[in-house]
Amino acid sequence: MNDQTHQPSREHHFYVSIAKSLFHHPQYGIVVVRDPIRLADAKQRGLDPIMLYGVTVAGLPIRWLTFSTIIQRKSLRKVLLTAWKEAEGLRGMPDVLRVNRYVAQADPELVADLARIGVRLEVVDAKDKAVPASLRSAHDASRWLSRRHDPVDLSLAASVEALCLDAHADHDWRASRSPRGLSNRKLEHSIAQWLNLPMRQPPSVRLENLEWEAGSWLSSWETALPPDQPRHFSHNGHGRRTWLLLGEDRSEDTDDDDDEFPAYEEHDNTAEIAKHLVACWPNPPKEIAAAAGITLRQLQWFTSERATLDKSTHYDLRHLLGIEYDERMGGYAPAGPYVLIARKAQAIEAIYHEISGGGDACPCELVPAQGQADPSWRYALINAHSTPPTIVMASRGDAITERLPDLLLNYEGIRPVSPAFYRDVITTCARACLTPRANVREMTEFAKRYEQHWINSAWLPD
């Protein structure tokens, strides 16, 4: 029987994109952009985009990358044949080559030409995660290519050619490593099995180097980027490349008179606090964003610290979320009071830590002294010292609900309260959950109704 029948089916992923992290600058050559930037914003900084092409072994961290200028794009056939002939780690031609629909549409004749040499081209559907994951991994890996080949000059063409040599040398080095020392033994074994496959060289059939159709799909990654922010060039020595980093360049801010007494810079931690509050807020993030006068994407960018907000919007969001400046701590803190919903352990624990000053509270679960408790929700009271109460709602049956005693430091268990007070808690929470702006307002009114329950600066129910 033929040996081929005993070999596993070989599958490669093929992708083409404008590089998300690599650009060319006439003064610095290849520049690595740590945080992705829109092409228009890159152009304002003298950066030219670079085309990335890659072939990845399905399911394994083995890839071969090459590059070109935007104007002089490489033939897709030439890229593939070169990869299959020269890239040791790919082990030659695959049985199946998987691409997204944009690559297939850009070169309609590719499927027939590959079939002539025994490779089946498959177009993945929109739900496929593997091919997009290979592209994302390639984008990330390209950032760390060491500069092993110095270009003849720093022109765009020479720099891209040297970058290709760097990428090919990196592939050869990684394909020859054995053992790899990975913590995942199963993956290590799969890599070893793949690299032990015999090479399958493509036949000497000439394929026409046809042009392919470019389009906006090549830079689809830039559609979700936040607005541009200050950036600066930095040659940090890693990989011997220049990087474009977020923030102002502080390297030249060296005033000898100030060296001994550095200026104090206020740390604005609003984004971090807002991120945890949004995760616990009764209303969806989209409604919170609308109430603050921004889009959901702007809110997400801000809470992930990928973009800032203008001064007025920044204030509106803080006011909406009940975030105030704490002079004692020198930063912002959640002042509340709130109705929060326990969804994410990290978020609810972080907010409790802030509200209680590190656990200076006696949180407890409220239940009616007579009658039935709410069948859907459990209500935990955060009664921190010198602050109005906050109520955490937890859905009965959720795993996080059972973890509340561990997440709320100094948890004191169940506290029976009068049926009237318990009904007021339920009613207040229902009203507070109606709109994002109702939250702090309704809980503030709730706290005022029970001001007599302040005992030794700690708020306690009946």
C-alpha positions as CSV (number, residue, x, y, z in Angstrom):
1,M,0.0,0.0,0.0
2,N,1.2,3.6,-0.7
3,D,2.9,5.4,2.2
4,Q,0.7,8.4,1.5
5,T,-2.3,6.6,2.9
6,H,-0.7,6.4,6.3
7,Q,0.1,10.0,6.5
8,P,-2.3,12.5,8.1
9,S,-4.0,15.1,6.0
10,R,-1.8,18.2,5.8
11,E,-3.5,21.6,6.2
12,H,-2.2,25.1,5.9
13,H,-3.8,28.5,6.4
14,F,-2.9,31.3,4.0
15,Y,-3.6,34.9,4.7
16,V,-2.8,38.4,3.3
17,S,-3.1,41.7,5.1
18,I,-1.5,45.1,5.6
19,A,0.8,44.6,8.6
20,K,-0.8,45.9,11.8
21,S,2.4,46.4,13.6
22,L,5.1,47.0,11.0
23,F,5.6,50.3,9.0
24,H,8.5,52.0,7.2
25,H,9.9,55.4,8.2
26,P,12.5,57.1,6.0
27,Q,14.7,57.9,9.0
28,Y,14.3,54.8,11.1
29,G,13.7,52.1,8.5
30,I,11.3,49.4,9.8
31,V,9.3,50.7,12.8
32,V,7.3,48.5,15.1
33,V,4.0,50.0,16.3
34,R,3.2,48.6,19.7
35,D,-0.4,49.8,19.8
36,P,-2.2,49.6,16.4
37,I,-2.7,52.8,14.6
38,R,-4.9,53.8,11.7
39,L,-3.2,54.1,8.3
40,A,-4.2,57.8,8.0
41,D,-2.7,58.5,11.4
42,A,0.4,56.5,10.5
43,K,0.8,58.6,7.3
44,Q,0.8,61.8,9.4
45,R,3.9,60.5,11.2
46,G,5.7,59.6,7.9
47,L,5.0,55.9,8.2
48,D,4.3,53.8,5.1
49,P,2.3,50.5,5.4
50,I,3.8,47.1,4.6
51,M,2.0,44.1,3.1
52,L,2.1,40.9,5.1
53,Y,1.7,37.4,3.6
54,G,1.8,34.2,5.7
55,V,1.3,30.5,5.7
56,T,0.6,28.7,9.0
57,V,0.4,25.0,9.8
58,A,-3.2,24.4,11.0
59,G,-3.3,24.0,14.8
60,L,0.5,24.5,15.3
61,P,2.7,27.6,16.0
62,I,4.6,27.0,12.8
63,R,4.4,29.9,10.3
64,W,6.3,31.4,7.4
65,L,6.0,35.1,6.8
66,T,7.1,37.4,4.0
67,F,6.4,41.0,3.1
68,S,6.2,43.5,0.3
69,T,5.5,47.2,-0.3
70,I,1.9,48.1,-1.0
71,I,2.6,49.3,-4.5
72,Q,4.7,46.2,-5.6
73,R,2.5,43.5,-4.2
74,K,3.7,39.9,-4.5
75,S,1.9,37.3,-6.6
76,L,-0.1,35.0,-4.3
77,R,1.1,32.0,-6.3
78,K,4.7,33.1,-6.0
79,V,4.3,33.5,-2.2
80,L,2.8,30.0,-1.9
81,L,5.3,28.2,-4.1
82,T,8.3,30.0,-2.4
83,A,6.9,29.0,1.0
84,W,6.4,25.4,0.1
85,K,9.8,25.1,-1.5
86,E,11.9,27.0,1.0
87,A,10.2,26.8,4.4
88,E,11.4,23.7,6.2
89,G,8.7,23.9,8.9
90,L,5.8,23.8,6.4
91,R,7.0,20.4,5.0
92,G,6.1,21.4,1.5
93,M,2.7,21.4,-0.1
94,P,-0.4,20.7,2.0
95,D,-3.5,18.6,1.0
96,V,-5.7,21.5,1.9
97,L,-5.1,25.3,1.8
98,R,-7.7,27.3,3.8
99,V,-8.3,31.0,3.1
100,N,-10.9,33.6,3.8
101,R,-13.4,34.7,1.2
102,Y,-11.5,37.9,0.5
103,V,-8.3,36.1,-0.6
104,A,-10.4,33.8,-2.8
105,Q,-12.3,36.7,-4.4
106,A,-9.1,38.7,-4.9
107,D,-7.7,35.9,-7.2
108,P,-10.5,33.8,-8.6
109,E,-8.2,31.6,-10.7
110,L,-6.2,30.5,-7.7
111,V,-8.5,27.6,-6.8
112,A,-8.0,26.0,-10.3
113,D,-4.3,26.6,-10.4
114,L,-3.7,25.0,-7.1
115,A,-5.9,22.0,-8.0
116,R,-3.5,21.4,-10.9
117,I,-0.7,20.7,-8.4
118,G,-2.8,18.7,-6.0
119,V,-3.8,21.3,-3.4
120,R,-7.4,21.8,-2.6
121,L,-8.4,25.4,-1.8
122,E,-11.1,25.8,0.8
123,V,-12.8,29.0,1.6
124,V,-13.8,29.2,5.3
125,D,-17.1,30.6,6.4
126,A,-17.6,33.6,8.6
127,K,-17.9,31.4,11.7
128,D,-14.5,29.9,11.3
129,K,-12.1,31.0,14.0
130,A,-8.9,29.1,13.0
131,V,-7.8,31.1,10.0
132,P,-8.4,34.5,11.6
133,A,-6.5,33.3,14.7
134,S,-3.6,32.3,12.5
135,L,-3.6,35.8,11.0
136,R,-3.8,37.5,14.4
137,S,-0.9,35.3,15.6
138,A,1.1,36.3,12.6
139,H,0.5,40.0,13.2
140,D,1.7,39.6,16.8
141,A,4.8,37.5,15.9
142,S,5.9,40.0,13.3
143,R,6.4,42.6,16.0
144,W,9.2,40.5,17.5
145,L,11.3,39.7,14.4
146,S,14.9,40.5,15.3
147,R,16.8,42.7,12.9
148,R,19.4,40.2,11.7
149,H,20.0,41.7,8.2
150,D,20.9,45.3,7.8
151,P,19.5,46.9,4.7
152,V,21.8,48.5,2.1
153,D,20.0,51.7,2.9
154,L,16.9,52.8,4.7
155,S,14.7,53.1,1.7
156,L,11.3,51.4,1.7
157,A,12.3,48.7,-0.8
158,A,15.6,47.8,0.9
159,S,14.1,47.8,4.4
160,V,11.2,45.5,3.3
161,E,13.7,43.1,1.6
162,A,15.8,42.9,4.8
163,L,12.6,42.3,6.8
164,C,11.8,39.4,4.5
165,L,15.2,37.9,5.2
166,D,14.7,38.4,8.9
167,A,11.4,36.6,8.8
168,H,12.8,33.7,6.8
169,A,15.8,33.3,9.1
170,D,13.4,33.3,12.1
171,H,11.3,30.5,10.5
172,D,14.4,28.4,9.8
173,W,15.7,28.9,13.4
174,R,12.4,27.9,14.9
175,A,11.8,25.0,12.6
176,S,15.2,23.5,13.6
177,R,14.7,23.8,17.3
178,S,14.4,20.5,19.1
179,P,13.2,20.0,21.8
180,R,11.4,23.3,22.2
181,G,10.9,23.2,25.9
182,L,7.2,24.0,25.8
183,S,5.1,23.5,28.9
184,N,2.4,21.8,26.8
185,R,3.7,18.3,26.1
186,K,0.9,17.4,23.8
187,L,1.6,20.4,21.6
188,E,5.4,19.6,21.8
189,H,4.6,16.1,20.5
190,S,2.3,17.4,17.7
191,I,5.1,19.7,16.5
192,A,7.6,16.9,16.6
193,Q,5.3,14.7,14.6
194,W,4.7,17.4,12.0
195,L,8.4,18.2,11.6
196,N,9.1,14.5,11.0
197,L,6.8,14.4,8.0
198,P,8.7,14.0,4.7
199,M,9.0,17.1,2.5
200,R,6.4,17.3,-0.3
201,Q,8.0,19.5,-2.9
202,P,5.6,21.2,-5.4
203,P,5.9,20.0,-9.0
204,S,7.8,22.1,-11.5
205,V,4.6,23.4,-13.1
206,R,4.7,27.0,-14.0
207,L,1.9,29.0,-12.6
208,E,1.1,32.4,-14.0
209,N,2.0,35.3,-11.6
210,L,-1.4,37.0,-12.0
211,E,-2.3,40.2,-10.3
212,W,-4.8,40.1,-7.5
213,E,-7.4,42.6,-6.4
214,A,-6.6,44.6,-3.3
215,G,-9.4,46.1,-1.1
216,S,-10.3,47.6,2.2
217,W,-10.4,44.1,3.7
218,L,-6.6,44.2,3.8
219,S,-6.8,46.7,6.7
220,S,-10.0,45.6,8.3
221,W,-8.2,45.5,11.7
222,E,-8.2,49.3,11.8
223,T,-12.0,49.7,11.9
224,A,-12.1,49.0,15.6
225,L,-9.2,51.2,16.7
226,P,-9.7,54.0,19.1
227,P,-9.0,57.6,18.2
228,D,-5.4,58.5,17.8
229,Q,-3.3,59.5,20.8
230,P,0.1,61.1,21.4
231,R,2.9,58.7,20.3
232,H,6.7,58.9,20.1
233,F,9.5,57.0,18.5
234,S,11.8,55.0,20.8
235,H,14.8,52.9,20.1
236,N,14.8,50.6,23.1
237,G,17.3,48.0,21.7
238,H,14.8,45.1,21.6
239,G,15.4,43.4,18.3
240,R,17.5,46.4,17.3
241,R,14.4,48.1,15.9
242,T,12.7,51.5,16.5
243,W,9.3,51.3,18.2
244,L,6.3,53.8,18.1
245,L,4.9,53.9,21.6
246,L,1.9,55.6,23.1
247,G,2.5,58.8,25.2
248,E,4.7,61.8,25.0
249,D,8.4,61.5,24.7
250,R,9.9,62.2,28.1
251,S,13.4,61.3,27.3
252,E,14.5,64.9,26.7
253,D,12.7,66.3,29.7
254,T,15.9,66.5,31.7
255,D,16.1,69.7,33.7
256,D,19.0,69.4,36.1
257,D,17.4,71.7,38.6
258,D,14.4,69.3,38.9
259,D,16.3,66.0,39.1
260,E,16.4,66.0,42.8
261,F,12.8,66.9,43.3
262,P,10.7,65.3,40.5
263,A,7.3,66.8,39.8
264,Y,4.3,65.0,41.3
265,E,1.9,63.7,38.7
266,E,-1.7,63.0,39.7
267,H,-2.7,59.5,38.8
268,D,-6.2,59.4,37.2
269,N,-7.5,55.9,37.9
270,T,-11.1,56.7,36.7
271,A,-10.9,54.2,33.8
272,E,-10.0,51.3,36.1
273,I,-12.8,52.2,38.6
274,A,-15.3,52.6,35.7
275,K,-14.4,49.3,34.2
276,H,-15.3,47.4,37.4
277,L,-18.4,49.5,38.0
278,V,-19.7,48.9,34.4
279,A,-19.2,45.2,34.9
280,C,-21.4,45.3,38.0
281,W,-23.9,47.9,36.9
282,P,-27.5,46.7,36.5
283,N,-27.9,48.2,33.0
284,P,-26.1,47.1,29.9
285,P,-22.9,48.9,28.9
286,K,-24.6,50.3,25.8
287,E,-27.2,52.1,28.0
288,I,-24.5,53.4,30.3
289,A,-22.6,54.8,27.3
290,A,-25.7,56.5,26.0
291,A,-26.5,58.0,29.3
292,A,-23.0,59.5,29.4
293,G,-23.3,60.8,25.9
294,I,-20.8,58.5,24.2
295,T,-20.9,55.4,22.1
296,L,-20.4,51.9,23.5
297,R,-17.1,51.7,21.6
298,Q,-15.9,54.9,23.2
299,L,-16.8,53.5,26.7
300,Q,-15.0,50.3,26.0
301,W,-11.9,52.1,24.7
302,F,-11.9,54.3,27.8
303,T,-12.4,51.5,30.4
304,S,-9.7,49.4,28.7
305,E,-7.4,52.5,28.8
306,R,-7.0,52.5,25.0
307,A,-8.4,56.0,24.6
308,T,-9.2,59.1,26.7
309,L,-12.3,61.2,26.9
310,D,-12.5,65.0,26.7
311,K,-12.7,66.8,30.0
312,S,-16.5,67.4,29.9
313,T,-17.4,63.8,28.9
314,H,-14.9,62.5,31.5
315,Y,-16.7,64.5,34.2
316,D,-20.2,63.3,33.0
317,L,-19.1,59.7,33.2
318,R,-17.7,60.1,36.7
319,H,-20.9,61.8,37.8
320,L,-23.1,59.1,36.3
321,L,-21.0,56.3,38.0
322,G,-20.7,58.1,41.3
323,I,-16.9,58.3,41.1
324,E,-15.4,61.1,43.2
325,Y,-11.9,62.3,43.9
326,D,-10.5,61.1,47.3
327,E,-7.9,63.6,48.6
328,R,-6.8,61.3,51.3
329,M,-5.9,58.6,48.7
330,G,-4.8,60.9,46.0
331,G,-7.0,59.3,43.4
332,Y,-10.6,58.6,42.3
333,A,-12.9,56.2,44.2
334,P,-16.4,54.8,43.8
335,A,-18.5,56.9,46.2
336,G,-21.9,55.5,45.4
337,P,-24.1,54.6,46.9
338,Y,-25.0,51.8,44.5
339,V,-27.1,48.9,43.5
340,L,-24.7,46.4,41.9
341,I,-25.1,43.0,40.4
342,A,-22.6,40.3,41.1
343,R,-21.5,39.0,37.7
344,K,-17.8,38.9,37.7
345,A,-15.8,38.0,40.8
346,Q,-12.9,40.2,40.1
347,A,-15.1,43.3,39.5
348,I,-17.3,42.9,42.5
349,E,-14.3,42.2,44.8
350,A,-12.4,45.2,43.4
351,I,-15.4,47.6,44.0
352,Y,-16.0,46.2,47.5
353,H,-12.4,46.7,48.3
354,E,-12.6,50.4,47.2
355,I,-15.9,51.1,48.9
356,S,-14.9,49.5,52.2
357,G,-11.4,50.9,52.3
358,G,-9.8,47.5,52.1
359,G,-12.5,45.6,54.1
360,D,-13.5,48.1,56.8
361,A,-17.1,46.9,56.7
362,C,-19.4,44.1,58.0
363,P,-21.2,43.0,54.9
364,C,-24.2,40.6,55.3
365,E,-27.1,39.1,53.4
366,L,-30.5,40.6,54.1
367,V,-33.5,38.2,54.6
368,P,-36.9,39.0,56.0
369,A,-37.5,38.1,59.7
370,Q,-40.9,36.8,58.7
371,G,-42.2,35.7,55.3
372,Q,-40.6,34.5,52.2
373,A,-37.4,35.9,50.7
374,D,-37.2,37.0,47.0
375,P,-37.2,33.8,45.0
376,S,-34.9,35.3,42.2
377,W,-32.4,37.5,44.0
378,R,-30.3,37.5,47.2
379,Y,-29.3,40.9,48.6
380,A,-26.0,41.6,50.3
381,L,-25.5,44.8,52.1
382,I,-22.1,46.6,52.1
383,N,-22.2,48.8,55.2
384,A,-18.8,50.4,55.1
385,H,-17.8,52.9,57.8
386,S,-18.6,56.6,57.1
387,T,-20.2,55.9,53.8
388,P,-23.9,55.3,52.8
389,P,-24.9,51.6,52.1
390,T,-24.5,49.8,48.8
391,I,-26.5,46.7,47.9
392,V,-25.2,43.8,45.9
393,M,-27.8,41.7,44.1
394,A,-26.8,38.1,43.3
395,S,-29.0,35.8,41.2
396,R,-30.0,32.7,43.1
397,G,-28.3,29.6,41.7
398,D,-25.4,31.4,40.1
399,A,-21.9,30.1,41.0
400,I,-20.7,33.6,42.0
401,T,-23.5,34.0,44.5
402,E,-22.1,31.1,46.5
403,R,-18.7,32.9,46.5
404,L,-19.9,36.2,48.0
405,P,-18.7,35.3,51.5
406,D,-15.2,34.9,50.1
407,L,-15.4,38.0,47.9
408,L,-16.7,40.4,50.5
409,L,-14.1,40.5,53.2
410,N,-15.3,40.3,56.8
411,Y,-18.6,38.8,55.6
412,E,-20.9,38.3,58.6
413,G,-23.5,35.9,57.1
414,I,-27.3,36.3,57.1
415,R,-29.0,39.2,59.0
416,P,-32.8,39.0,59.4
417,V,-34.5,42.4,59.0
418,S,-38.1,43.6,59.3
419,P,-40.4,42.7,56.4
420,A,-41.1,46.4,55.7
421,F,-37.4,47.1,55.4
422,Y,-36.8,44.1,53.2
423,R,-39.6,45.2,50.9
424,D,-38.1,48.6,50.7
425,V,-34.7,47.0,49.7
426,I,-36.4,45.1,46.9
427,T,-38.4,48.1,45.7
428,T,-35.4,50.4,45.8
429,C,-33.3,47.9,43.8
430,A,-36.0,47.6,41.2
431,R,-36.2,51.4,40.7
432,A,-32.4,51.7,40.7
433,C,-32.1,49.2,37.9
434,L,-34.5,51.0,35.6
435,T,-32.0,53.4,34.1
436,P,-28.2,54.1,34.5
437,R,-28.9,57.5,36.1
438,A,-31.5,56.0,38.5
439,N,-28.9,53.9,40.3
440,V,-27.1,56.4,42.5
441,R,-30.2,58.6,42.9
442,E,-32.4,55.9,44.2
443,M,-29.8,54.5,46.6
444,T,-29.1,58.0,47.9
445,E,-32.8,58.4,48.7
446,F,-32.8,55.0,50.4
447,A,-29.8,56.0,52.6
448,K,-31.6,59.2,53.6
449,R,-34.7,57.2,54.7
450,Y,-32.6,55.2,57.2
451,E,-30.1,57.8,58.5
452,Q,-31.0,56.8,62.1
453,H,-29.4,53.4,61.4
454,W,-25.9,54.9,61.6
455,I,-24.2,53.3,64.6
456,N,-20.6,54.2,65.4
457,S,-20.2,55.5,61.8
458,A,-21.3,52.1,60.4
459,W,-24.6,51.7,58.7
460,L,-26.6,48.7,60.0
461,P,-30.2,47.6,59.2
462,D,-32.9,46.5,61.6
